[in-house]
Amino acid sequence: MWWQIVRRLLIFLISALVASIVVFVLLTLVGDPARTILGTEATPQGIAEMRHQMGLDRPVITQYLSWANGMLHGDFGTSFVTQLPIGPQIGERLLVTLWLVAGGMVVALVVALPLGTLAALWHRRVAGWILSGLSQLGIAVPAFLAGILLIAAFAVELGWLPSGGYVVPAADPIGFLKHMMLPWASLGLVQGAVLARYVRSAVLDEMEQDYLRTARAKGMTVWRAVIRHGMRNASIPVLTVLGVQMITVLVGAVVVEQVFVIPGIGSFLVDSVARQDRLAVQGIVVTIVVISLAVSFLVDTAYALIDPRLRRR
Amino acid sequence: MIRIRARLLVSAAAVALVVSACTAGAGLQPSSSSGGQSTESTPSATGGSTGTETSGTSGPSGSEPAPSDGTLTLGLVLEPVSLDFTTQSGAAIPQVLLDNVYETLVNQAQDGTIVPGLAEKWTVSPDGKTYDFTLRSGVTFSDGQPFTADDAVFSINYVKTKWTVNVAGAMKVVASATAVSPTELKVVLSHPDNLWLFKMTTRIGAMMSPKHVNALATEAVGTGPYVFSNWIHGDSITLTRNPHYWGSPALEKTIVFKYFKDPTAMNNALLTGQIQVITTVQIPQALKQFDDKSKYTIVDGTTNGKVMMTMNDGRAPLNDVRVRQAINYALDKEAILKGAWAGYGTVIGSHEVPTDPWYVDLANRYPHDVAKAKQLLAEAGQTHLTLTLALPPVPYAAAAAPIIVSQLAEAGITVKTTDVTFDNRLAKIFAKPYDYDLTIINHVEQYDVTTVFDGTPDYYTQYTNPEVARLEAEGLAGDNEPFIKDFQQVMRILADDAAAAWLWAFPNLMVADANVHGLPQNAIGESLNVFGLYTS
């Protein structure tokens, strides 16, 4: 198991390095940040001067090394466009998105676990078909559409919840919850529907296993047997999907962020791309890559915790 | 729809302006008719007008509103990338900071006339080169330091030496700026320039403190009625009332500029009370949901925006005036305005808006006439013309393009549309080799004809006409009356040459809660003035 963790860590580090190079090289190929800053009336001399100021006239390798060196020391640099340090901004925006994703995934789990399990247990009944149909529908609805519909119903029509915006939880916990309800619901319901499909098939798989038949033969009800023994085994494929979903949502949250006007990391990335803020884009993408790698690393480690068979290797 | 009258821009501060303005124009070249009722008699650009009575800043009928501790939240589209407009171009920063946080020596009133700001009066020498400003005394920056003529000299020189954005070029004409005394400023121009004083109402005229120019991106220290308070990046900027403001205090204590990328999200925010004003309506067709006059006010005023289809005048086949005229004849501009912008705005026929002092109505210079268009194309030998239309990601371009394409098709012109990002637009269209046929743009700067159509091939329109260059130079340097005549002539020549296909003057469309008052009817300058806003 320790070897596995070390191996994973190595993969993690190499992937991060490769990602940083790819991101850096790709971004040097597109556009000219100096021109973007100076706008529609820029003069060629002005652009050349700005390029020099920004260090864009240095060789690409020098640019990469000085940037990567800063990153290793936790210094994401100061944006030439906004003239603000990038690291603290990434932290600020990331925290917002993490709240959004975490809440959304909790909702997804709360929806998916009972729904998927019931759909599996009732798979021969009408109720089971209805549940499957509902989750199918949930998969078909994109999160932003769910968001727009939820806003139309609960914010505009009924006036129960705000239509968007973000409140810092420390400043106003109740306001924070109110503002996050609808975003969590729109992320969670859609992701929950996807997850429910996996829960259903995982539970169905386990229901056919010998150990469950044994448990039932010993007098357990189907429910008890599935919950006591089946869930733990079913959770491995579900966990894999959950990990992938979390990464997808982290990046894909930008759409929900736009609909609900939430200043998360996704919006930050889109804004930075739009304003050709190359340093910020590099910093954000590398951060997201590192988080994604960390999540898969954690998921892999979690397998070992859930399944003792994997621990022994 | 309720039209908020211009005079609704209520500000107690304006009273001070009106009072002082009575002395402002002394010794200037002849200005407007007494009372300054009409805009045509005085080019605002020449400055020194006494026409503050029409500045749109008189009080409402009824009692004067008192300053309140309330918060007003405004919805906007483009968030600034930093607070530093000396190095960052674009409209987003001055929209928030100019006039609200940073003030200028002179201001532009709602009717376009120039009125006192930090300078309570000024005189211009007969040769049009020397400006003597008398500054207000008792003005302080928000850090407590007094504002003096030395700061004004510093600010003007700072534009000349340190600003990197292109608009700073307008300050090159200044030969020297001297502080004669703490309240007396003398500015000498190298040659007379009728637009210089007007330019001083824009961002380049912002008066800054030498102590704070090293942190312009994150701090904004000015003399204005509001101070910069807080910025949640990606979300909102907050201004709060400046308790030590030299004029009457701002009416609303806190103003929040909240940014929305999605127009529907902004509409929802107004419907649910999270914001009180939509400052720019992006989908006029969606205004129907705010029809209830007891709840919402719709402001329909003017801006300086000229929505136009620019043609590459320097490249075949569009370098042939007959082809450009044919395109203008083929377009039914009224239909375009109706279809694309729900009829809000005014059809224009040259590089002008109706509030320009030299405005001549040329909207009907090319009446919709497909037969005439075909005939001109035949004369030019372009019966099978194919052109590309580059579309930037802006709502008006997306809305107008399909209508333009189908109208031009009727005249036998095939138009292929391509999408272009803002970056590509800068790199390929606005820079050499100006690689495009047609594009749609809203040129928002006031009086920008001298940039966009300067008569030389040095800008992306590539319109070349020595006569236009001569008239513009002569107008800028000359006396008031020939100045206007020269520019009117420029407008006519541009229209005759079909230098572009101008579409409509962009409207200032806002929606607000019915209890919000003091919204400016016309978006004239670069700022979104908030010090006159209040709620009832």
HADDOCK unambig.tbl for C-alpha pairs under 7 A between the chains (distance, minus, plus):
assign (segid A and resid 31 and name CA) (segid B and resid 423 and name CA) 6.66 0.50 0.50
assign (segid A and resid 36 and name CA) (segid B and resid 423 and name CA) 6.37 0.50 0.50
assign (segid A and resid 37 and name CA) (segid B and resid 88 and name CA) 5.83 0.50 0.50
assign (segid A and resid 37 and name CA) (segid B and resid 89 and name CA) 6.51 0.50 0.50
assign (segid A and resid 38 and name CA) (segid B and resid 88 and name CA) 6.51 0.50 0.50
assign (segid A and resid 38 and name CA) (segid B and resid 89 and name CA) 5.79 0.50 0.50
assign (segid A and resid 38 and name CA) (segid B and resid 165 and name CA) 5.94 0.50 0.50
assign (segid A and resid 39 and name CA) (segid B and resid 89 and name CA) 5.82 0.50 0.50
assign (segid A and resid 39 and name CA) (segid B and resid 426 and name CA) 6.92 0.50 0.50
assign (segid A and resid 40 and name CA) (segid B and resid 426 and name CA) 5.90 0.50 0.50
assign (segid A and resid 40 and name CA) (segid B and resid 430 and name CA) 6.11 0.50 0.50
assign (segid A and resid 41 and name CA) (segid B and resid 166 and name CA) 6.00 0.50 0.50
assign (segid A and resid 42 and name CA) (segid B and resid 166 and name CA) 6.16 0.50 0.50
assign (segid A and resid 81 and name CA) (segid B and resid 81 and name CA) 6.77 0.50 0.50
assign (segid A and resid 82 and name CA) (segid B and resid 81 and name CA) 5.12 0.50 0.50
assign (segid A and resid 82 and name CA) (segid B and resid 82 and name CA) 4.57 0.50 0.50
assign (segid A and resid 82 and name CA) (segid B and resid 217 and name CA) 6.88 0.50 0.50
assign (segid A and resid 83 and name CA) (segid B and resid 82 and name CA) 6.90 0.50 0.50
assign (segid A and resid 83 and name CA) (segid B and resid 217 and name CA) 6.13 0.50 0.50
assign (segid A and resid 155 and name CA) (segid B and resid 272 and name CA) 6.48 0.50 0.50
assign (segid A and resid 156 and name CA) (segid B and resid 268 and name CA) 6.60 0.50 0.50
assign (segid A and resid 156 and name CA) (segid B and resid 271 and name CA) 6.34 0.50 0.50
assign (segid A and resid 156 and name CA) (segid B and resid 272 and name CA) 5.70 0.50 0.50
assign (segid A and resid 159 and name CA) (segid B and resid 272 and name CA) 6.68 0.50 0.50
assign (segid A and resid 162 and name CA) (segid B and resid 272 and name CA) 6.81 0.50 0.50
assign (segid A and resid 163 and name CA) (segid B and resid 268 and name CA) 6.29 0.50 0.50
assign (segid A and resid 163 and name CA) (segid B and resid 269 and name CA) 6.02 0.50 0.50
assign (segid A and resid 163 and name CA) (segid B and resid 272 and name CA) 6.68 0.50 0.50
assign (segid A and resid 258 and name CA) (segid B and resid 261 and name CA) 6.78 0.50 0.50
assign (segid A and resid 258 and name CA) (segid B and resid 262 and name CA) 6.58 0.50 0.50
assign (segid A and resid 259 and name CA) (segid B and resid 262 and name CA) 6.77 0.50 0.50
assign (segid A and resid 259 and name CA) (segid B and resid 265 and name CA) 6.07 0.50 0.50
assign (segid A and resid 260 and name CA) (segid B and resid 265 and name CA) 6.87 0.50 0.50
assign (segid A and resid 261 and name CA) (segid B and resid 260 and name CA) 6.50 0.50 0.50
assign (segid A and resid 263 and name CA) (segid B and resid 234 and name CA) 4.90 0.50 0.50
assign (segid A and resid 263 and name CA) (segid B and resid 235 and name CA) 5.73 0.50 0.50
assign (segid A and resid 268 and name CA) (segid B and resid 234 and name CA) 6.82 0.50 0.50
